[in-house]
Amino acid sequence: MNVLPFPCLRPAEDHVIEVLSQPIDTLASAGSILQAQEAGILLKDARPSYYLYENTAANGACQTALIGICALESLACDVAQSVEAAPSGACPALQCTPAPVTYKRQPVLDVILSAAQQGAPLYDLYDPAGARHRIWHIGRTEAVEAVRTMVQQIPSVSDGSSGVLASMAAHARTARKEAQAAGTYTGREPFNYVLLALYPTDGAKTALPSMPVGFLAHQIAKL
């Protein structure tokens, strides 16, 4: 699977509650994003990175996901078909929450990601329902390359049931068609990718948690 590191846009540690409490429309507007960056409320990675997201429910159930961006071409056919049926609408400036998908657990990747969790998390907070949310940054060149190498061995996403994934890919395809029609398309635009949360599975069907909106975002439009 072509899941890549990305220059994440995320809240500064002392502004995380402020950002997460805003409506999604506010987060996705280009003007608000620029203002928030200038004020130091939002930070953008200097270089592409991966992230780890851990969700621990109030009952103690814990699930961890690798966050990265996936090229549209890496999405399997059944996802592409559901994308075609999804409403396109206006393309937002940001993808404010990753689409949750699953992959078959890989022991080597598990070891790499577990090592990344040994350090202090960037964020560690509880929501009103009692769920704990923790996020780690994977930015060292060696760690990024190791993760990327292992993720490339994961088969393409084949679960088209995620409405979030279908909607995000529909927006990306709309932006691509607009750029092609305008004669400005290069193939390197960030809207050619969608933000994913990759959850390992041992085969059992489990509900995937949703990351709070605005925790980690992928910029897909020029500001």
N, C-alpha and C positions, 0 to 999 in steps of 0.2 A: 504494500500500500504506500502511495506517495504522500506520506504524512511528514510535514516539514516543520522545522522551528520557525518562529515568526517574531517580528518586532511588536511585542504585546503593548497595548495601551491599558493601564491599570491605575487604580487609585493610590495616591500616596498613603503610607501607613497611618498617618494621623488624620486622614480624610476618608477612610474606607466606609465608615457608617454613613457619612454625608452622601457619598456617591451611590451606595447601594440603596439608599432610601429615595432616590430620584426616580421619576417615571421614565420608562424606556424611551419615549419620544424625546425627552430632554437629552438623554445620553446620546441619542443617535443623530442629533442635529450638528452640522458642521460648525456653526457659530459657537455653540455651547462648548464643543470639544476644544476649540482653539482658546477660548476664554479660560477654560479649566486648566489647560496646559500652562498658559501664561501665569496663572495664579498659583501654580504648583499643586493643584488639586489632583490632576491626572499626570502620570508619568509614562513615557514611552521608552522601551528598551533601545539601547544604542545599537544592539546587534540581535539577530534572530536567536530565540531561545525556546526551550520547551518548558512546560510547567506541569506540576503534579497537584492534583486536587483530591483531597480526602474528605469524605462525608461520613460522619458518625451519627446515626439516628439516635433519638432519645432512648430507644430500646437497646442500644449498644451495637447494632448492625453497622458494619463499617465497609465502605467501598471506596476504591481509589482509582482515579482515571489519569491518563496521560493526555495533556492538552497540546494540540498542534493544529496546523492547517493542512487541508487535503485538496489536491488539484481536482477540478471537476471531472477530468478524464479518468480519475481513479475510482470514481463511483460506479458501482455495478449497474447493469442494464435495468434491473427492476427499480432501483432508486431513480434512475434517469426517467423512467416512465412515470413514476409518481410525481417527479418534478414537473413534467410537462403538464400534468393535470392541476398543479398547484397555482393559485393566483399569484401573479407577478407583482403588480402594484409598483409604487415608487421605490427606488433603491435607496436604503438608508446609508449613512456615512460609516456606520459601524455594525459589526456583528457582535452583539452585546452579551451573548451567552452561547457556549458551544453546544452543538447537537450531540446528544449521547448515543453512542453506538458500542457494540461489543466485538471482541475478537477472542480467538482461542488462546488461552493462557500460554505464555512462553517462559519457561524457567529462567533462561539467560536474561531476558528482558526484566523479569521479576527481580533478579539480583541487582541489576543496574539501577532500577527505580528504587529499590529498598535502600541502596547506598545513598541515593539522593535525599532520602527522608531522614538521614541521620543528623543532618544539620538543622538549625532553627528554622521554622517556617516563616515565610513573609507575613502571613496572616494567620490568626488563630482566634476565632470568635464563635459565639453561639447565637442562633436565631431565636425568635420568640417561641418556636415549637420545641426548643431544647436540642436541636441538631447542632453538632459542632462542625465547623468548616475550617479546614487548614489547607494552605497552599505553599508549595516549595518551588523555587526557581532553579531551573537547570540551564546554566549559561556558560559553564566552562567548555572550551572548545573540545576537549577530549570526551567529556560526558555527552555533549550534543552529538558528536559524530558516532559515539557508541550507540546511543539511542536511535539515531537515524538509520544506522546499519541494520539494527535488529527489527525496526518497524517495517523496513522494506520487505521483510520476509512474511509479513502478515498479508493474507489475501485481501482483495478489494472488498470494501463494504458491500454487503449484499442484503442488509435489512432495510427495506424501504418504508418501514412502518412509522418512522419518526417524522411527525409533521414539522418539527423544527428544522430538520435536515432538508426536507423537501422545500420549505419556504425559503431557506437561506440559499439553496442552489438555484431556485427560481429567480431570486433577486440577482444572483451572480450572472445567470444566463441573460437576463434582461439588460444588465449593464454591458455585457459583452456585445450583444446585438446593437445597442445604441452606439458603442464605440466603433463597431464595424461599419455601421451606416454612415457615421461621421468621417470615416477614413482615418481614424486616429488609433486604431487597435494595433497593439504590438505583441500581445501574448504574454507580456510580463506584468500586467496590471494585477494589483492585489485582489480585484474582484473575481479573478479566475480561481480563487480558493475559498473553501468554507472552513469554519472553525469547528473542530471535533473534540469530544471528550471520549477517549478510548478506554472502555472498561473491560478488563480480562474476565473470562468466564470459563468454568469447567464443564459447561454444557447445560447446567440448570438455568431455567428461566427465572430471572429476578427483575423486579422493577428497578429502573435506573434513576438515581437521584438527579435533581436539577440544580445546577450551580446558581447562586444568586446573580441576578442580572447586573452586569457592570463590574464584576470581580475581575475578569480577564476579557479583553475585547480585541477584535481584529479589525483594523481600519481598511475599508474596501473602496472608499471614494476619496478623491482629492479634497483637501480642506482649504 
